[in-house]
Amino acid sequence: MTRHVTIIGGGIIGLACAYYLQQDGHLVRLIEQSTIGKSCALGNAGYVSPSHFIPLAAPGMVKKGLKWMFNPESPFYLQPRFNRDLIRWLWLFNRSCSKNHVNKVKSTLFDLCMRSRALYAQLAEDLPDTFGWQTNGIYVLCQSEKAMAEELEILRQGQALGAQVSAISPLELAQKYPDIEFDIQGGVYFGDDAHLHPGLLLERLHASLKNSAVEIIENCAIDSINLQHGKVLSVGGNDDVYPVDELVVASGAWSPKLLRQLKLNLPIQAGKGYSVTMDNPWRLDTPMILSEGAVAITPFGQQIRFGGTLELSGLDLSIKQRRVDGIFNSVKRFIPNFNLAAVNKESAWAGLRPCSPDGLPLIGRVANFQNLLIASGHAMLGLTLAPISGRIIADIIGGKPTQEWPHLSPDRFQ
């Protein structure tokens, strides 16, 4: 049955939902508060990461976060403030940081990531123009023995899940990249990982949707949801009203603010990340993560992107220069011959990732509402999980038999 679906949010998740819904023959309207292509995915590392099957909420993260938060150049920062939503989120996050939680959800995360990777491979064939799809894997590099031991434990767990993962020595890396000077104990190579150019992907999906007669409305901030007897009848913004059969909220870090008028209290916090893109100084073809510095390095041909940090400071896109400094100081520690003078830190970009407290996205129908769905809370896995998120939403709306994903229920925190 053809449905008229309205999607709020034109980031990578909203675009993916629109793509698969229109493929299934539904009439789709996509509403974005700014312009398509300027979402939090634009400046991210571009990783498609089955290697990230350990959720953000993992043992030791609270202790690590408390240690980091007092260092202005650390990978994590929490802006001190009295905010009930933040306090609730921190309580839920602390509750989820357990070995039991990781064991319960890691296979779900790995399965989602691998399914999404397969959908990206299909998109690379179906979209008329390339978006930089590369299947070179990823290296996670460690400086300390402790970090290396932790990464080898992730290697063991990954192998148990069926991942292509192996250890790599400093000598092997030096032979592969002779123009890069590494100061590391070693690393782990995840062969299932891939990467792409986020800006190109957003452009290609946007063009595909326009060519498929998807109604795209930009610069429209939805400020009202008309509800009657548990059913959304319409949404409003910029003095216009849009009737809906089905409503999908995929507005990232802004989702809680929008849904508060329906008395839904989504525990999602905006996690700000930074990146700088510059000319590629090396013959690097495979992404790298600097473990202790939590820095991502992604080659895009002649360019390279450095990204990192997780800053919980609300819906604030301002750039704190000390956090950008922290990214490149970490790069310099791992790669002593990196030329800091070549970096234009003034070109730094920031985006807001929607972070759930248990490290899994919220995808699916909302109980007590007949036609409301949510696709948000993906944190650092938004780009990775975009296709599978869109596919799940399309299958639910189309009434197709679909795998149950209880760990993703939007109602699990209500």
N, C-alpha and C positions, 0 to 999 in steps of 0.2 A: 504493500500500500504506500503510495506516494504521500509524503508529509511535507508541510511547509516548516522548515527548521530555521530558527533564528539563532545565530551564534554571536555572543558578546565577547569580543576579544580577537584582534587580528594579528596576534603573535604566532609563533610557530605551531603551538597547540591548536589555536583556532583555525589556522590555515589547513592543518592536517585534517581536522574534523570536517571542514568544508570540502576538502578534496575527496575524501572517501564517501561523504554523504551525496555529493553530486554524482560521483561514479555510480552510486546505487540508484540514481534516478530521482532523488528528492529535490524539491525546490529549496534553495539555500539562500539565506540573507546573512551577510557577515557585517557586523557593526564594530568599528574600531574608534577608540576615543582620540587617537592622534592620526598618524598615517601608517599604512601598511609598510612593513620593512624597517620600522624603527623600534622593534621590540627588544626585550632582554636577550633574545637569541643573536641579535645582529653582531655584537662584538665578542661573543663567547669563543671558547677554544675550538668549537667545531667537532668535538669528539662524539663518536657513536661507540659507547663504552660497555660492552658486556663484562669488562674487567671490574666495573663498579657494582658488583653484586652485594657488597657489604654496605648496608644503609648508613647514612650520616649518623643516625642514632645507634652508636656502637659502644661497647665497653671502653672506658677510659676517655671518652670524648668530653665529659663534663670536667674532669680533672685537667685535661689538656686545654680546654677552653678557658678555665679559670686562670691557668698559667699564662696563656697568650694574651688575654684581654687587657692586661696592664702594660703591654708593649705596643706602642703606636705603629710599629712596623711589622707586627706579627701577622700570621695568616687569618686570625680571627679577632673581631672586635665587637663588643656589645656596648652600645651607647646607654649609659646609666639613665634610667628614667622610671617613674612610677606609672605603669600602664598595665591595666588588668589583663588585657589580651596577651601581652608579652609575658607576664607572670604565669598565666595559665599555660602558655606555650612552653615555657622553660620547665614547668612542673611535668608536663606530658613528655617532653624531651628526656628529662632525667629518668622518668619511669621506663622509657623505651630503651635506654642505654644498657642493655643487658645481653648476655650471651644467649639466653633463651630467645630473645626477640630476633637476634641475628640468625640463629639456626632456623627459626620459624619462617623467615621471609626471604632468605638469600636465594633459594631455588626459584621463588616467584620472580625476584628481580632479574636473575640471570635469564630465565625463560622469556620475560618481557623484552629484555635487551636483545636477545638473539632473534626473537620474532621481528622486532623493529629493524634490526640490521638486515634481515631478509627483505623486508618491505622497502628499505632504502635501495637495496640492489635492484629491485623491480622498478622503483621510481627512476633510477639512473637510466634504465632502458626506456621507460615510458615517456618521460618529459623530453621535449624536443631539444633542449639545450642543456649542456653539462652544468653541474654545480660542484665540480671539484671532488667527486667521489673517489676516495683512495682506500684500499684495503691493506695497508702496510703494517697494521698492528700498532702497538705502543710500548715504549719502555718506561718503567718506573724505576728511578735511580735513587739510591740510598747512600748517605754519607756515614752514618753511624752503624755500629754492629747491632744495636737495638732495633733500629728501623729496618735493617736488612733481615733480622730474625722475624720481625712482624710481617714483612712482605713475603718471606718464604712460607709463613703459615697461610697467608692468603693464596699463595701458589698451590699449596696442598689442598686447600678447600676448593679452589678453582678446578683442579684436576679431578677431584671427586664429583664435581658438577658436570664434567665433560668439556671443560674449557681447554683451548690450546694455550698452554702457558709453560714457560721454562725460565730457568735462571740464566743470567748472562754475566760474564766477568768484566772487570775494567779493561783487561787486555783485548777482549773481543770487541768491545765498543771502540777502543782506541784504534784498532785495525780497520773497523768499518768507517769511522769518522776521524781520519788522521789530522784534520784541521781544527778539531775541538779538543781542548785540554780538559779532561775530566778529573775531579778530585772526589772520588766515590769509593765506597766499599764494594759495590756491585749493583746489580739490578735484576729486575724480572721483566721478561718480554711476554706480553699478552697478544697472541696472534689473531684472536677473533676481533679485536678492535679495528675501527676504521675512522676516517675523518673526512670532512667535507668543508666547503667554504660557506659559512652561514649566510652571508649577504647574498650570494648567488642563489642559494636554496630558497630564501625568502622571495627573491625576484622571480624565480622560475615557478614557484607555486602560485604567486600572485598573478602572473601572466596566464597560467593554466586556468585559474578560476575565472578570470575575466573572459577568456575564450570559451568557457563552458557556461556562460550566461548566469553565473552566480552574481547576485545583487550585492555589491560592495559599497558600504557607506562609511566614509572616513570622517574624522574630526567631529564625531558625535559621541558625547559622553552620556550614557544611559543613566538617568537619574530617577526613574520610576518604573515599578513593576506592578502591573494591574492584576490582582489576584481575586478569584471568586471561587469559593467552595473547594479550595485546594488545587485550583487549576490556574495557570498563568494564561491570561487572555491576551495581554499585549505588554509591550515595553515602550517607554517614552524617553526622548532626548532631543534637545534643540527644538522644542515645541512641536515635534512630530511624534506620532504614535504608530507603532508597528505591531500588527496582530501576529500571533504565533500559534502554530499547532504544537511545536516542541521548542523548548528553550534550552540552549547549551551555554553555560557560563564558563568561559575559558579566558578570563581576563587576568590571569596570573596573580601577581601580588595585590592587585586591586579587587580580587574576587570577594574577600571578606567584607570590605566596605560596601560593595554593591548588594550583597546578600543579607546584610544586617537589617534591611528594611523588611525582610521576610522572617525576622527573628531567628535566622540561622547564624550560629557563631562558629565560623570556620577557623580552626587554629592554624592559620597560615601567617608566617612572618616574612617580610621582605628581606632577603639576604643579598646585600649589594656585592657585586664583583667588579673588578677592574681589568682592563686590558690595554695593551699598547701594541700597535702594528707598525712594523718598520721593514726596511730592506733586509733580506736574509743574508747574514754574514757568513753562513756556512753552506756546505753542500749537504744539508740535512733534508731527508725525505720522509722521516718517520717521527711522529709526535713523541714527546717526552714529558714525564711528570717528575718534578724534583720533590721527593717524598717529604722530607722534613720542612721544606719551605712551602709546600702545597702550591707550587707554581706549575702551570701548564705551558708547554712550548709547542706550537703548531706551525709547521711549514706550509705555506701556500705558494709553492713555486718560487718566484722571485721575492716573495715577502714572507715574513715570519711574525707570529703573534705570541706575546707573552701575557699570561693572565693569571689571576689569583685573588685571594682574600675572600672572606665571608664576613660581612659587616651587617649586624642587626641594628639598624638605626631608623627603622620606619620607612615611609615612602619618600625617601630623601635621595636624590640623584647627584648631590654635590660630590665633588672629588676631593678627598683628603690626600694631599701630596705625600705625607709620610707613609701612607699605605702603598702608594705607587713606588716610593723609594724601597719599601720592604720587599716588593717583588724582585726588583733588580739587584738588590743586595744579596738575595738568595741565589739568583742566577750567578752572580760573581763568585759566591762561595763554591758552588758546584762546578763552575766553568771559569777558572781563574783568568783565562785569556780572553774573556768576553770584554769588549770595549764599551764601558759605560758611557763614554763621551758621545757615542753614536746614537744614543737614545734621546728622542724628543719627548720628555715626560709630559710636556704641555699638551700633547696629542692624546693623552689618556682618555679612555672611554669607560663609562660605568653603566651597569644594568642591574635590575632588581629581579632576583630569582625568588619564586614563591616556594617557601620552605615549609613542609609539614613537620610536625614534631617526631614522627616515627620514621621519616626517611623514605616513605612511599607516597606516590601521588594519590589524589582523590579522583576517582573516575567512576561514573555511573549515575543511576537515577537516585534522587533524594526521596526518602520515605515521606509520606504525608503530602506529597505533591504529585499530581497526576502526570505532569509533563515537564518537569524540571530535571536537568542533568548538569553535572559538574565535571570539568576536566581541568584540574589545577593541582598545585602543590608538588610539582615535579622537582623542585630545587635544582641541583646541578645536572639533572638528567632530562631536562626539558627537550633539548635537541635530540638526545638519544632516543627518548620514548615517544616522540611526536607521532610517527606513523602508526605505531601500535595503539596509541591513545585514540587517534582518529578512527582507526579500524574498529576498536571496541565500541566507541560511541555510535558509529554508523550501524554496527550489528545490533546494538540494543534498540535503536530507533526503528530499524527495519524489522525487528521481531525475529531476527535470525537466531538459530541455535548457537549459543556462544559459550565458551568456557567460563566457569564461575571464577571470579577473582575476589574472594571475600576480604583479602587484605587491602583492597583498593576502595572499599565502600566509603562513599562520602559521609555516611551516617556513623562511622565507627567512633567518632569523638563526641557525638551528641549525647 
